[in-house]
């Protein structure tokens, strides 16, 4: 629609105060795509300046004697909206349009496109010698990505999603207050991600109770086919709500199915509804398979809980040449979720790399008891994957491997001691007490199978973890037996039982996901000295400060819990929650995804670049020294929502002095 037509309609509708827009203005679907930033009546530049002779007031450019222009009516849309994309003529869609030719009015049934540059992409105004603020930072390259927007009034959400994603709100028969659902599908080049959002009222008063409610809802519907892979990470969303992000489980279907069908099962389970109560679900899509991976975030908003997540087929999820896992992780990170009234805004920042990637020292605490024999072999078999990934990602890492021996037993001298010798002698003391280098993968694999000493049926995992840290202090720059100065410190515990040091408190509840309140309080008291040590607040001081405490142990809904093992990781999971960690199911037949997640978290924490504001993952675009990089798990850049940082797989690191430019959206 031409500008003159827009002006005529505006005047007819408003009957007063309608001003003809600048020549060249184009509107489409109720969105203004004019280039009037910095001009009279237009928005200010991002640094709150306007062109010569104008003043920025309330985000609008006005004459010095004028007040800000009145705001127009807000743009609302409960359907999908594509924003910051290329011109319509340049947009490639996956299939034919089903909604006919474009209209000039607002659309609610399909994507809308704006083809003007974002404010941060515009050139600076004519220099004004009276202005104190610098001109806005140019964001080309890399330029802002197209994204898809979806809203729900009843669910009170605004979602920002990957481009080429289709979004649809789902009807619910006799829906209750705060009850809502939506689906969003990404189906590009066999990278199939079936996304979902769910809202429902809750009487839970905290995140822990909401998690228990969620587990109950899932296990009640999915029961035998539902296996937790990772408990996820507890924290706050960008808008300060309590959340558990990255909660991951697998589903094994009885017969061939697809990601959309399994998504519909999960959707109904989280709502506590029969699938027949859901209307408006899109058609099925996805490669037929029986193995699926589900990631989700739970956000607790007081009297409301919101779930946002995605289902992928496990084979595609594990194929790093595809971005299936990246898209699923982005959704389950919840960076793209906000309340409906919130509107994302463009950001552009340029950073100069000032330091190399930080070193990482990783301590493995290995339970060598008889019940762990086969599981320990699985861990060792994944050593190749762990080392290859760490090397590929450019991590400057070392490994220490210790046992879980009794501090009062026959092998007390090796509590917290590292292994450096490949031996099959079950009583071997491990050789020199030192870290293993990236070149010693074979020795690491042997030490995982046979750590120093003999545990003798007593699994003191927490004691050995604490002693492994204290034993290898003070930190030093190059000592093989000391934690390095400035190194990120990571502890990974591998076990199938509760820690012996707190067994008397929790062993009676070792098969229960949630402890009684009084028992939990006792446990928290008993764990305080260990947590104080790892927080750097004990007598040992800041040198013992831990960055990650990860646990490969007994998870709720474990894939092998029916045989009496493993015990739920009470005692370990509380420490993990304090130090950026999670509990990964020790019984997984394929530990690859868990190992990859641990490596990703380590890499993100040692990143050279951190965004100035919480970024929306689907919107992040990156250029290094004016060369735009692709988002990738293997070669390019990756964005970690939890740490708000960039990593550079393939290269692993960016040279000191390089310029990194990031275009992204934030709430």
C-alpha positions in Angstrom: 0.0 0.0 0.0 1.4 3.4 -1.0 2.1 6.2 1.6 -0.7 8.4 0.2 -3.2 5.7 0.7 -2.1 5.1 4.3 -2.4 8.8 5.0 -6.0 8.9 3.6 -7.0 5.9 5.7 -5.4 7.3 8.8 -7.3 10.6 8.4 -10.6 8.8 7.8 -10.2 6.7 10.9 -8.8 9.3 13.3 -10.7 12.3 11.9 -8.1 14.6 13.4 -4.4 15.2 13.8 -3.4 12.8 11.0 0.0 13.8 9.5 1.2 12.5 6.1 4.2 10.4 6.5 7.6 11.1 4.9 7.9 10.3 1.2 8.9 6.7 0.7 7.1 5.5 3.8 5.6 2.0 3.4 3.2 0.3 5.9 2.2 -3.4 5.9 0.0 -5.3 8.2 -0.2 -2.4 10.7 3.6 -2.0 11.0 5.4 1.1 9.9 8.5 0.5 7.8 9.6 4.1 7.3 13.1 5.3 7.6 12.3 8.3 9.8 14.7 7.6 12.7 16.3 10.8 13.9 13.7 12.9 12.0 10.9 15.1 13.3 8.2 12.9 14.8 10.3 9.8 14.4 12.1 7.6 16.9 15.4 8.7 18.4 18.7 7.1 17.6 19.7 4.4 20.1 22.0 6.8 21.8 19.0 9.2 22.5 20.1 11.8 19.8 18.2 13.2 16.8 19.2 15.1 13.6 20.4 18.7 13.9 17.8 21.1 15.3 15.8 18.3 17.0 15.8 17.0 20.6 15.0 13.5 21.9 12.1 13.5 24.3 10.5 10.3 25.5 12.1 8.3 22.7 10.7 10.7 20.0 12.4 13.5 18.0 10.8 16.9 18.6 11.6 20.5 18.1 13.3 22.0 21.2 10.1 23.9 22.1 7.8 20.9 21.5 6.8 18.1 23.8 6.9 14.4 22.8 4.3 13.3 20.2 1.4 11.4 21.5 1.7 7.6 21.4 -0.4 5.7 18.8 -2.4 2.6 19.6 -0.3 -0.4 20.4 0.1 -3.2 17.9 -1.3 -6.5 19.1 -1.2 -9.8 17.5 -1.8 -13.2 19.0 -0.5 -14.9 15.8 3.0 -15.3 14.5 5.0 -12.2 13.4 8.3 -12.2 11.5 10.3 -9.1 12.4 13.6 -7.6 11.3 13.6 -10.0 8.3 14.7 -9.3 4.7 12.5 -7.6 2.1 9.5 -9.6 1.1 10.9 -10.2 -2.3 14.0 -11.7 -0.8 12.3 -14.0 1.7 12.3 -17.7 0.9 9.5 -19.7 2.3 9.4 -23.5 2.6 6.1 -24.0 0.9 3.2 -22.3 -0.8 1.2 -19.7 1.1 -2.2 -21.0 2.2 -3.8 -17.7 3.2 -4.0 -16.0 -0.2 -2.5 -12.8 -1.4 -1.3 -10.3 1.2 -3.8 -7.7 2.5 -3.0 -4.2 3.6 -4.6 -4.6 7.0 -3.4 -6.4 10.1 -3.0 -10.2 9.7 -3.6 -12.7 12.5 -3.2 -16.0 10.6 0.4 -16.0 9.2 3.8 -14.3 9.5 4.2 -10.7 8.8 7.4 -9.2 7.5 9.0 -5.8 8.0 11.6 -4.9 5.5 13.1 -1.7 6.8 16.5 -1.7 8.6 16.4 -1.7 12.4 17.4 1.5 14.2 20.8 0.1 15.0 21.5 -0.7 11.3 20.9 2.9 10.2 23.7 5.3 9.4 24.4 8.0 12.0 22.8 11.4 11.7 24.5 14.4 10.2 27.2 15.3 12.7 25.9 17.8 15.3 28.7 19.7 17.0 26.3 20.4 19.9 25.5 16.8 20.7 27.5 15.1 23.4 26.4 11.5 22.7 28.3 9.4 20.1 26.5 8.1 17.0 24.9 4.7 17.1 27.0 1.6 16.5 26.6 0.2 13.0 25.6 -3.4 13.0 26.5 -4.5 9.5 27.9 -7.0 9.4 26.4 -9.1 10.8 23.0 -7.4 10.7 19.9 -8.4 12.7 18.3 -11.8 12.1 14.7 -12.4 11.2 12.7 -13.9 14.0 9.2 -15.2 14.5 6.9 -13.8 17.2 4.0 -15.6 18.8 1.6 -14.4 21.5 -1.1 -15.7 23.8 -3.4 -13.5 25.9 -4.7 -16.3 28.1 -1.2 -17.7 28.6 0.3 -14.2 29.0 3.3 -15.0 26.8 5.3 -13.4 24.0 7.6 -15.9 22.3 10.6 -15.0 20.0 11.5 -18.0 17.8 13.8 -19.2 15.1 12.9 -17.9 11.5 11.0 -20.3 9.4 9.1 -21.5 12.5 5.3 -21.9 12.2 3.4 -20.8 15.3 -0.3 -21.6 16.2 -2.3 -21.2 19.4 -4.1 -24.4 20.4 -7.7 -24.5 21.5 -8.6 -26.2 24.9 -12.1 -27.5 25.5 -13.7 -25.7 28.5 -10.4 -24.0 29.3 -9.8 -22.7 32.8 -8.3 -19.5 33.9 -4.6 -19.1 32.9 -4.9 -22.2 30.8 -3.4 -22.0 27.3 -1.3 -23.9 24.8 0.6 -23.3 21.6 2.7 -25.3 19.1 5.5 -24.1 16.9 7.2 -26.3 14.4 10.6 -25.9 12.7 11.0 -28.3 9.8 13.9 -27.3 7.6 16.3 -29.7 5.9 15.3 -32.6 8.2 16.1 -30.5 11.2 12.7 -31.3 12.9 11.8 -29.5 16.1 8.3 -29.7 17.5 7.9 -26.9 20.0 5.2 -26.2 22.6 4.2 -23.7 25.2 1.8 -24.4 28.0 0.3 -22.3 30.7 -1.8 -23.4 33.7 -2.8 -22.1 37.1 -0.9 -23.6 40.1 -1.2 -23.7 43.8 2.5 -24.4 44.3 4.4 -21.7 46.1 7.9 -22.5 45.0 9.9 -23.9 42.1 10.7 -27.2 43.8 7.0 -28.0 44.3 6.2 -27.0 40.8 8.9 -29.4 39.5 7.4 -32.2 41.6 4.0 -31.4 40.0 5.5 -31.4 36.5 7.3 -34.8 37.1 4.0 -36.3 38.3 2.1 -35.0 35.3 4.7 -36.4 32.9 5.2 -39.8 34.6 1.5 -40.3 35.0 1.0 -40.2 31.2 4.4 -41.3 29.8 5.4 -43.7 32.7 7.7 -46.5 31.4 8.9 -44.6 28.3 9.9 -41.5 30.3 13.6 -41.3 31.4 15.2 -38.2 32.8 18.6 -37.3 31.2 19.2 -34.0 33.0 17.5 -32.3 35.8 18.3 -28.9 34.2 19.4 -25.7 35.9 17.5 -23.7 38.5 17.8 -20.0 38.3 16.0 -16.8 37.3 14.6 -15.8 33.9 15.5 -12.4 32.4 12.3 -11.0 34.0 13.2 -12.4 37.4 10.8 -15.4 37.7 12.1 -18.6 39.2 12.8 -21.2 36.5 14.2 -24.6 35.8 15.7 -24.5 32.3 17.1 -27.4 30.2 15.1 -30.1 31.9 15.7 -33.1 29.6 14.2 -36.5 29.2 13.8 -39.2 26.6 10.8 -41.0 25.3 10.9 -44.5 23.8 7.7 -45.1 21.7 6.2 -48.6 21.5 6.0 -48.2 17.7 7.2 -45.8 15.0 6.0 -42.3 15.7 7.1 -38.7 14.9 8.1 -35.5 16.8 4.7 -33.9 16.3 2.8 -36.8 17.8 5.1 -37.1 20.8 4.9 -33.3 21.3 1.1 -33.6 21.4 1.4 -36.3 24.1 3.7 -34.1 26.2 1.4 -31.1 25.7 -1.6 -33.0 26.9 0.3 -34.4 29.9 1.5 -31.0 31.1 -2.0 -29.6 30.8 -3.4 -32.7 32.6 -5.8 -33.1 29.6 -6.8 -35.8 27.2 -5.4 -35.1 23.7 -9.0 -35.0 22.4 -9.5 -31.8 24.4 -7.0 -30.0 22.3 -8.2 -28.4 19.0 -6.4 -26.7 16.2 -3.3 -28.9 16.3 -1.4 -28.8 13.0 -0.7 -31.8 10.8 1.9 -34.3 11.7 5.4 -34.1 10.5 8.8 -35.8 11.2 10.8 -38.8 10.3 9.3 -42.0 11.7 11.3 -43.3 14.7 10.9 -44.6 18.2 13.4 -42.5 20.2 12.8 -38.9 21.1 14.5 -36.2 23.2 12.4 -33.6 25.1 13.8 -30.4 26.6 11.8 -27.8 28.4 11.8 -24.9 30.8 9.4 -24.5 33.7 8.8 -20.9 34.7 7.0 -20.2 38.0 5.0 -17.0 38.0 3.3 -17.1 41.3 -0.2 -18.5 40.6 0.8 -19.5 37.1 3.3 -21.9 35.6 4.5 -21.7 32.0 6.3 -24.5 30.2 8.1 -24.0 27.0 10.0 -26.7 25.2 10.6 -28.9 22.2 10.7 -32.5 21.0 13.3 -33.8 18.6 14.1 -37.2 17.2 17.2 -38.5 19.1 19.2 -39.3 16.0 18.9 -35.8 14.6 19.5 -34.4 18.0 22.9 -36.1 18.1 23.9 -35.1 14.6 26.1 -32.1 15.1 26.0 -31.3 11.4 22.4 -30.1 12.0 21.1 -27.4 14.3 18.3 -29.6 15.8 19.8 -29.6 19.2 20.7 -25.9 19.2 17.2 -24.9 18.4 15.8 -27.2 21.0 18.2 -25.9 23.7 17.4 -22.3 22.8 13.7 -22.9 23.4 14.3 -24.8 26.6 16.6 -22.0 27.8 13.6 -19.7 27.9 15.4 -16.6 26.7 12.7 -16.1 24.1 9.9 -16.2 26.6 8.4 -13.0 28.1 5.0 -11.8 29.2 2.6 -10.7 26.4 3.0 -7.0 27.0 6.8 -7.1 26.6 8.4 -6.1 23.3 11.9 -7.0 22.2 14.3 -4.4 21.1 17.4 -4.5 19.0 20.9 -4.4 20.4 24.2 -4.1 18.8 27.6 -4.2 20.5 31.2 -4.4 19.5 33.8 -6.0 21.8 37.5 -6.4 21.5 38.9 -9.7 22.7 41.3 -8.9 25.6 42.3 -12.3 26.9 42.7 -15.9 25.8 40.3 -18.7 26.8 40.6 -19.4 30.5 42.2 -22.7 31.6 39.9 -25.5 33.0 40.9 -28.1 35.6 38.3 -30.9 35.8 38.2 -33.3 38.8 36.4 -36.7 38.3 35.2 -38.5 41.4 34.6 -42.1 40.4 32.6 -44.7 42.4 34.3 -48.0 41.6 31.9 -50.2 43.6 30.6 -53.5 42.1 27.2 -52.0 41.1 29.1 -49.4 39.1 31.2 -51.9 37.0 29.2 -51.7 33.8 28.3 -48.0 34.2 31.9 -47.1 34.8 32.8 -48.8 31.6 30.2 -46.7 29.8 31.8 -43.5 31.3 35.2 -44.7 30.2 33.9 -45.5 26.7 32.8 -41.9 26.4 36.3 -40.6 27.3 37.1 -40.4 23.6 34.0 -38.3 23.0 34.8 -36.1 26.0 38.4 -35.5 25.0 37.6 -35.0 21.3 34.9 -32.5 22.2 37.1 -30.6 24.7 39.9 -30.5 22.1 37.6 -29.5 19.3 36.1 -26.7 21.3 39.6 -25.3 22.1 39.5 -25.9 25.8 42.7 -25.5 27.7 41.9 -28.4 30.0 43.5 -31.0 32.4 41.8 -34.0 34.1 42.2 -35.3 37.6 40.7 -38.7 38.6 40.1 -39.8 42.2 38.1 -42.5 44.0 35.4 -42.5 46.7 37.5 -44.3 49.4 36.7 -44.3 53.2 38.7 -41.5 54.9 39.0 -43.8 58.0 39.7 -47.0 56.1 42.8 -48.9 54.8 43.3 -46.5 51.9 42.9 -43.2 53.7 46.2 -42.0 52.2 44.6 -41.8 48.8 41.5 -39.8 49.7 41.3 -37.1 47.0 44.5 -38.4 45.3 44.7 -38.3 41.5 45.5 -41.3 39.2 48.3 -41.1 36.6 48.9 -44.8 35.9 47.0 -47.3 33.8 46.7 -50.4 36.0 44.3 -53.3 36.5 45.4 -53.9 40.1 42.2 -53.1 42.1 44.5 -52.0 45.1 46.8 -49.9 43.0 47.5 -46.5 44.6 47.4 -44.6 41.3 51.0 -43.5 40.8 52.0 -39.9 40.8 49.4 -37.5 42.2 48.9 -35.2 39.3 46.6 -33.9 36.6 46.4 -35.7 33.2 47.0 -33.7 30.0 44.9 -33.7 26.8 47.5 -36.0 25.3 46.8 -38.7 27.9 43.3 -39.9 26.9 44.3 -43.6 27.2 45.5 -43.1 30.8 42.4 -41.2 31.6 40.2 -44.0 30.3 42.2 -46.6 32.4 42.0 -44.4 35.6 38.2 -44.0 35.2 38.0 -47.8 35.2 40.4 -48.2 38.2 40.8 -45.0 40.3 43.4 -45.0 43.2 42.8 -47.3 46.1 39.8 -49.6 46.9 36.5 -48.3 48.1 35.5 -51.5 49.9 31.7 -50.8 49.7 31.8 -47.3 51.3 31.2 -44.5 48.8 32.4 -41.2 50.3 32.0 -39.2 47.1 31.5 -35.8 48.8 34.5 -36.3 51.1 36.8 -37.2 48.3 35.6 -34.3 46.1 36.4 -31.9 48.9 39.7 -33.5 49.7 40.7 -33.5 46.0 40.3 -29.7 45.9 42.1 -29.1 49.2 44.9 -31.5 48.4 45.8 -29.7 45.2 46.0 -26.2 46.7 47.5 -23.6 46.7 47.0 -22.8 43.1 50.0 -22.4 40.9 50.7 -21.4 37.4 52.4 -24.5 36.0 52.6 -27.2 38.7 51.3 -30.6 37.5 49.9 -31.4 41.0 48.2 -28.1 41.7 45.0 -26.4 40.4 46.1 -23.7 38.0 46.0 -20.0 38.9 43.0 -18.5 37.2 41.6 -21.9 36.2 37.9 -22.6 36.0 37.4 -25.5 38.5 35.0 -28.3 37.8 34.0 -31.4 39.8 32.2 -34.3 38.2 30.9 -37.1 40.5 30.0 -40.4 39.0 28.1 -42.8 41.3 24.9 -44.8 41.8 24.5 -44.3 45.6 24.0 -41.5 48.1 27.2 -40.1 49.7 28.2 -42.2 52.7 28.9 -39.0 54.8 25.2 -38.2 54.8 23.8 -41.7 54.3 22.3 -41.9 57.8 20.1 -38.9 57.0 18.8 -39.9 53.5 19.3 -43.6 52.9 15.7 -44.4 54.0 14.4 -42.0 51.3 16.9 -43.0 48.6 14.1 -44.1 46.2 12.1 -40.9 46.7 12.5 -37.9 44.4 11.6 -35.4 47.1 12.7 -35.6 50.8 10.3 -34.7 53.7 10.9 -31.1 54.8 12.5 -32.1 58.1 14.9 -34.5 56.4 15.8 -31.9 53.8 16.6 -29.4 56.5 18.9 -32.0 58.2 20.6 -32.7 55.0 21.1 -29.0 54.2 22.8 -28.5 57.6 25.1 -31.4 57.0 26.1 -30.2 53.6 26.9 -26.6 54.7 30.6 -27.1 55.4 31.1 -28.7 51.9 29.1 -25.9 50.2 31.1 -23.3 52.1 34.3 -24.8 51.0 33.3 -24.9 47.3 32.0 -21.3 47.6 35.4 -20.1 48.7 34.0 -18.9 52.1 35.7 -21.5 54.4 39.1 -21.4 56.0 40.6 -22.6 52.7 39.6 -19.4 51.1 38.8 -18.3 47.6 41.3 -20.6 46.0 38.9 -23.5 46.6 36.0 -21.7 44.8 34.2 -24.1 42.4 32.6 -23.1 39.1 30.7 -26.3 38.4 29.6 -29.4 40.4 28.1 -31.9 37.9 26.7 -35.2 38.9 26.2 -38.4 36.8 24.1 -40.4 39.3 20.6 -41.5 40.2 18.0 -39.3 38.7 14.3 -39.4 39.2 12.7 -41.7 36.6 16.1 -43.3 36.0 16.1 -45.8 33.2 17.4 -48.5 35.6 15.7 -47.6 38.9 13.5 -50.7 38.8 16.4 -52.9 39.8 16.9 -51.2 43.1 19.7 -49.0 41.8 20.6 -46.3 41.5 19.7 -44.4 44.6 18.4 -40.9 44.0 21.4 -38.5 44.3 20.3 -36.8 47.5 23.3 -34.9 48.9 24.9 -34.5 45.5 22.0 -32.7 43.8 21.8 -30.0 46.5 25.5 -29.2 45.9 25.0 -29.3 42.1 22.2 -26.8 42.5 24.6 -24.4 44.3 27.3 -24.6 41.7 25.8 -24.4 38.2 25.3 -28.1 37.9 22.7 -30.8 37.2 22.1 -34.5 37.8 22.5 -36.7 34.7 21.2 -40.2 34.7 24.0 -42.6 35.3 22.0 -45.4 33.6 21.8 -43.9 30.2 22.9 -46.3 27.5 24.3 -43.3 25.6 26.0 -40.7 27.8 27.0 -38.7 24.8 24.4 -35.9 25.1 25.1 -35.5 28.8 28.9 -35.3 28.2 28.3 -32.8 25.5 26.1 -30.6 27.7 28.8 -30.6 30.4 31.4 -29.6 27.9 29.2 -26.9 26.5 28.6 -25.4 30.0 32.4 -25.5 30.7 33.1 -23.8 27.4 30.5 -21.1 28.0 31.8 -20.3 31.4 35.3 -19.8 30.0 34.1 -17.7 27.1 35.9 -14.6 25.9 32.7 -12.7 25.0 29.7 -12.0 27.3 26.8 -9.9 26.1 26.0 -6.7 27.9 22.3 -7.6 28.2 20.4 -11.0 28.3 20.2 -12.0 24.7 17.3 -13.8 23.0 19.0 -16.9 21.6 17.1 -17.2 18.3 18.1 -13.6 17.4 21.9 -13.7 18.0 24.1 -12.9 15.0 27.9 -12.6 15.2 30.7 -11.3 13.0 34.4 -11.5 13.9 36.7 -9.0 12.2 33.7 -8.2 9.9 33.3 -11.8 8.8 29.9 -13.2 9.7 29.9 -16.6 11.4 27.2 -19.3 11.2 25.6 -20.6 14.4 27.0 -24.2 14.8 28.0 -26.8 17.3 31.0 -27.7 15.2 32.3 -24.7 13.3 31.2 -21.1 13.9 29.7 -19.6 17.0 27.3 -20.8 19.7 25.4 -18.9 22.3 24.8 -20.2 25.8 21.6 -18.8 27.3 22.4 -19.6 30.9 25.8 -17.7 30.9 24.8 -15.2 28.2 28.1 -15.9 26.5 29.5 -16.8 23.1 31.7 -19.8 22.3 33.5 -20.5 19.0 33.5 -24.3 18.2 35.9 -25.4 15.6 38.3 -22.5 16.2 37.6 -22.8 19.9 38.9 -19.3 20.6 39.3 -15.9 19.0 42.6 -14.2 18.8 43.3 -11.5 21.3 42.8 -8.1 19.6 40.0 -9.4 17.4 36.7 -7.4 17.1 33.5 -9.3 17.7 30.3 -7.6 16.7 27.0 -9.0 18.0 23.5 -8.1 16.7 20.7 -9.5 18.9 17.4 -8.8 20.5 16.6 -8.4 24.2 13.5 -7.9 26.3 
